Amino acid sequence: MLSDEIKRLHDLHQAGALSDAEFEQAKARILSGASTVSLSKEPPATERISFDQHRDDLLSGLRRSRTDRWLGGVCGGLARTYGLESWVWRLILVLFVLTFGFGILIYLLLWVFIPEE
């Protein structure tokens, strides 16, 4: 029955299991006559992004920074793209230089192949 379903939704909303937006969305679906109501937190299949698409978006947005730079702006660009502070990227590259010795090569390759903003 329609009123029972809305009452269950209201109870879930009051218990904190549903946010305001989820409650309104589920209520609208019930009132519109949708046969099933999905209460899952996952986005619909049409809104899901594959790993490859996500990777391509991150790589296409990678640019060397013009403002946050010491040498070539590589660490500033990595910081902006991946959400870590630029000093963390600098520390990682310095550790690669000191421990493995190939941090300089990585930095130079990134400097050459990553376009500037």
Protein Blocks (a to p, Z undefined) as FASTA:
>chain_A
ZZlmmmmmmmmmmnopacfklmmmmmmmmmnopabdcfbfbdcfklpccfklmmmmmmmm
pccdfklcfklommmmmmmmnopafklmmmmmmmmmmmnopmmmmmmmmmmmmccZZ
